[in-house]
Amino acid sequence: MQPSFISSSGADCKMSVHQEIAQLRKQNAALRMELFELLRKEVLKSESNAEVNEMSIRTQQAPEHKLRPKAPRRDAVGPSPRDFARAKDKIQRELVSCEPDNSKKGGVDAPIGDFLAFINSIPTLVSTSSCSGRIAVFCQSTDQKKQNGNWAFVSHDAVSKLDDVRQAIISALPASAMMHFKFEPLVLHISCADLTTAQRLMKVVLGCGYKNSGMLVGKRIMVGIRSTLKVDVPIAADGELLVSDKYLDLLVRMANEKMAVNIQRTNTLFTAIKDEFS
């Protein structure tokens, strides 16, 4: 019976050892998991501190102007509001002054004085150059150095006396290499504060029949207003008159008719712009 007793005790002892080993393994696994979790948290904390330190270094090294919040980006097309306001103020002061401007006449044409005054009363518009329309005789000088020539006769109204034109032609003939009889319609150049205003103005202008008009967009936004009404005829060359009085009379009558149409169109345009911008 003794051997049987020893065998049972040995089996129990063996089972107890296995249980202890299993328990130790569980404890060891739990410890490893706890250690792993501690290491993971430490790594995350280190990475976060590194990012904060890097950002702090960049902030310290960055120039002051780069740290300021960026202003909203303005459309690059056209002048800044400040530049436009300065240019408009300068032009308006020149218009009301008694000093002559850069035009050959030296000032604003009387027939469109009220029109320009209204244009310049609009905060986003200002006129830069203008001509109400003219009947003229232009002479190219015999002096090759004077390429621009001069005006022998200019009228911004209909011509009532043919003799006035004839006398101007005769007086200018000796110094004229080429002479042209001209009618030129209304021409306006209007600077706009922004593209939206220019597009509104162009829509009105084209709707009034000024098909030769256009828009220039760059550092400045400019609308050029002009129509197709025009007469340009050579009447003298090398100091010699090439046309008869009868033909000259015909040219004057044609120019007077176009001037009447020009005045009507100008009034229509003036009314349309007032309706759009009032």
C-alpha positions in Angstrom: 0.0 0.0 0.0 3.0 2.3 0.6 3.8 2.7 -3.1 0.3 3.8 -3.9 0.4 6.5 -1.2 3.7 8.0 -2.7 2.3 8.1 -6.2 -0.8 10.0 -5.2 1.2 12.6 -3.3 3.6 13.1 -6.2 0.7 13.7 -8.6 -0.8 16.3 -6.3 2.6 18.1 -6.0 2.9 18.0 -9.8 -0.5 19.7 -10.3 0.3 22.4 -7.7 3.5 23.3 -9.6 1.7 23.5 -12.9 -0.9 25.8 -11.4 1.8 28.1 -9.9 3.6 28.3 -13.3 0.3 29.1 -15.0 -0.4 31.8 -12.5 3.1 33.3 -12.9 2.7 33.4 -16.6 -0.6 35.3 -16.3 1.0 37.8 -13.9 4.0 38.2 -16.2 1.7 38.9 -19.2 -0.2 41.5 -17.2 3.0 43.1 -16.2 4.2 43.2 -19.8 0.9 44.8 -20.9 1.1 47.4 -18.2 4.7 48.2 -19.1 3.9 48.5 -22.8 1.0 50.9 -22.0 3.3 53.0 -19.9 5.9 53.1 -22.7 3.3 54.0 -25.3 2.0 57.0 -23.2 5.6 58.2 -22.7 6.3 58.1 -26.4 3.2 60.1 -27.2 4.1 62.6 -24.5 7.6 63.0 -25.9 6.3 63.5 -29.5 3.8 66.1 -28.4 6.5 68.0 -26.5 8.8 67.9 -29.5 6.1 69.5 -31.8 5.4 72.2 -29.3 9.2 73.0 -29.0 9.6 73.1 -32.8 6.6 75.4 -33.2 8.0 77.7 -30.5 11.4 77.8 -32.2 9.8 78.7 -35.6 7.8 81.4 -33.9 10.9 82.9 -32.3 12.8 82.8 -35.6 10.0 84.2 -37.9 10.1 87.9 -38.8 7.5 90.0 -37.1 5.5 90.8 -40.3 5.0 87.0 -40.9 3.4 86.6 -37.5 0.7 89.2 -38.3 -2.6 88.0 -39.6 -2.7 88.3 -43.4 -5.1 91.0 -44.7 -7.8 89.8 -47.1 -6.3 89.6 -50.6 -7.5 92.4 -52.9 -8.2 91.8 -56.5 -5.0 92.6 -58.4 -6.9 94.2 -61.3 -7.3 98.0 -61.2 -6.1 100.6 -58.7 -6.3 100.4 -54.9 -9.1 102.5 -53.4 -6.5 104.9 -52.1 -4.8 105.4 -55.5 -8.1 105.9 -57.2 -9.2 108.5 -54.7 -6.0 110.4 -55.0 -6.1 110.4 -58.8 -9.8 111.5 -58.8 -9.0 114.3 -56.3 -6.1 115.6 -58.5 -8.2 115.6 -61.7 -11.1 117.4 -60.0 -8.8 120.1 -58.6 -7.4 120.6 -62.1 -10.9 120.9 -63.6 -12.0 123.7 -61.2 -8.7 125.6 -61.5 -8.2 128.4 -63.9 -5.0 126.9 -65.4 -5.2 125.4 -68.9 -4.9 121.6 -69.2 -2.8 119.6 -71.6 -5.4 119.7 -74.5 -4.9 122.0 -77.4 -8.0 123.9 -76.3 -6.8 124.1 -72.7 -10.1 123.1 -71.0 -13.3 121.2 -71.1 -15.6 121.6 -74.1 -18.7 123.6 -73.1 -21.3 121.3 -74.7 -20.4 118.5 -72.3 -19.6 120.5 -69.2 -22.7 119.2 -67.3 -22.1 115.7 -68.5 -18.6 115.6 -67.1 -19.7 117.2 -63.9 -22.1 114.4 -63.4 -19.6 111.7 -64.3 -17.1 113.2 -61.8 -19.8 113.4 -59.1 -20.0 109.5 -59.1 -17.5 108.2 -56.4 -16.3 105.3 -58.6 -15.8 107.3 -61.9 -13.6 110.2 -63.1 -13.1 111.6 -66.5 -9.5 111.8 -67.7 -9.9 113.3 -71.2 -12.8 114.3 -73.4 -14.0 116.0 -76.6 -17.6 116.9 -77.3 -17.2 116.4 -81.0 -15.7 118.8 -83.6 -15.6 120.0 -87.1 -12.0 120.8 -88.0 -9.3 121.4 -90.5 -6.0 119.7 -89.6 -2.7 120.7 -91.2 0.4 118.6 -91.4 3.4 120.9 -91.3 6.0 121.1 -94.1 8.6 120.9 -91.4 9.3 117.2 -91.0 10.3 117.8 -87.4 6.8 118.9 -86.5 5.0 115.6 -87.0 1.9 116.5 -85.0 0.8 119.4 -87.2 -1.9 122.0 -86.0 -5.5 122.8 -86.2 -6.3 125.5 -88.8 -10.0 125.5 -87.8 -12.0 123.9 -85.0 -15.6 124.2 -84.0 -17.5 122.2 -81.4 -20.8 123.3 -82.8 -22.3 123.3 -86.3 -20.6 125.6 -88.8 -22.9 128.5 -89.7 -20.5 130.3 -92.1 -18.7 128.5 -94.9 -16.4 131.6 -95.3 -15.0 131.0 -91.8 -13.7 127.5 -92.9 -12.5 128.8 -96.3 -10.5 131.7 -94.8 -8.9 129.3 -92.3 -7.9 127.0 -95.1 -6.4 129.8 -97.2 -4.4 131.2 -94.3 -2.9 127.8 -93.5 -2.1 126.6 -97.0 1.4 128.0 -97.4 2.8 126.1 -94.4 0.8 122.9 -95.0 2.2 119.7 -96.5 -1.2 118.0 -96.3 -4.6 119.3 -95.1 -7.6 117.3 -94.0 -11.2 118.3 -93.4 -12.5 116.3 -90.4 -15.5 115.6 -88.3 -14.8 113.7 -85.1 -17.6 112.6 -82.7 -17.8 112.6 -78.9 -14.7 111.0 -77.2 -14.6 110.3 -73.5 -12.1 108.4 -71.4 -13.4 107.5 -68.0 -11.3 105.9 -65.2 -13.2 103.4 -63.0 -12.5 102.4 -59.5 -13.2 98.7 -60.1 -14.1 96.2 -62.7 -17.8 95.9 -61.7 -18.3 99.7 -62.3 -16.5 99.5 -65.6 -18.7 96.7 -66.8 -21.8 98.6 -65.8 -20.6 101.6 -67.7 -19.7 99.6 -70.8 -23.1 98.0 -70.9 -24.8 101.4 -70.9 -22.3 102.8 -73.5 -22.8 99.9 -76.0 -26.6 100.0 -75.5 -26.5 103.7 -76.6 -24.8 102.8 -79.9 -21.2 103.6 -79.2 -19.9 100.5 -80.9 -16.2 101.7 -81.1 -16.0 101.8 -77.4 -13.7 99.6 -75.3 -12.3 98.8 -71.9 -8.6 98.8 -70.8 -7.9 96.7 -67.7 -4.6 96.8 -65.9 -3.2 98.9 -63.1 -6.0 101.3 -64.1 -9.4 100.4 -65.5 -10.3 102.8 -68.3 -13.4 102.9 -70.5 -13.0 104.6 -73.8 -16.3 105.9 -75.4 -16.5 106.7 -79.1 -18.8 106.1 -82.0 -18.4 105.4 -85.7 -19.5 108.9 -86.9 -16.5 110.3 -88.8 -15.4 112.4 -91.8 -11.7 112.5 -92.8 -11.0 113.9 -96.3 -7.7 115.3 -97.7 -8.5 118.7 -99.3 -5.0 120.2 -99.9 -1.4 119.0 -100.5 1.9 120.8 -100.8 0.3 124.2 -100.4 -2.4 123.7 -103.1 -6.1 123.4 -102.5 -7.5 120.2 -104.2 -11.2 120.8 -103.9 -13.7 123.3 -105.2 -15.9 125.6 -103.0 -18.9 123.5 -104.0 -17.2 120.3 -102.7 -16.1 122.2 -99.5 -19.6 123.3 -98.9 -20.8 119.7 -99.3 -18.2 118.6 -96.6 -19.4 121.3 -94.2 -23.1 120.3 -94.7 -22.2 116.6 -94.1 -20.2 117.5 -91.0 -23.1 119.6 -89.6 -25.5 116.7 -90.1 -23.1 114.4 -88.2 -22.7 117.0 -85.5 -26.5 117.0 -85.0 -26.5 113.2 -84.7 -23.6 113.4 -82.3 -25.3 115.9 -80.0 -28.4 113.7 -79.9 -26.4 110.6 -79.1 -24.5 112.4 -76.4 -27.7 113.5 -74.7 -29.0 109.9 -74.9 -25.8 108.6 -73.3 -26.0 111.3 -70.6 -29.5 110.3 -69.7 -28.7 106.6 -69.7 -25.7 107.0 -67.4 -27.7 109.1 -65.0 -30.4 106.4 -64.9 -27.8 103.7 -64.2 -25.7 105.5 -61.6 -28.2 107.8 -59.9 
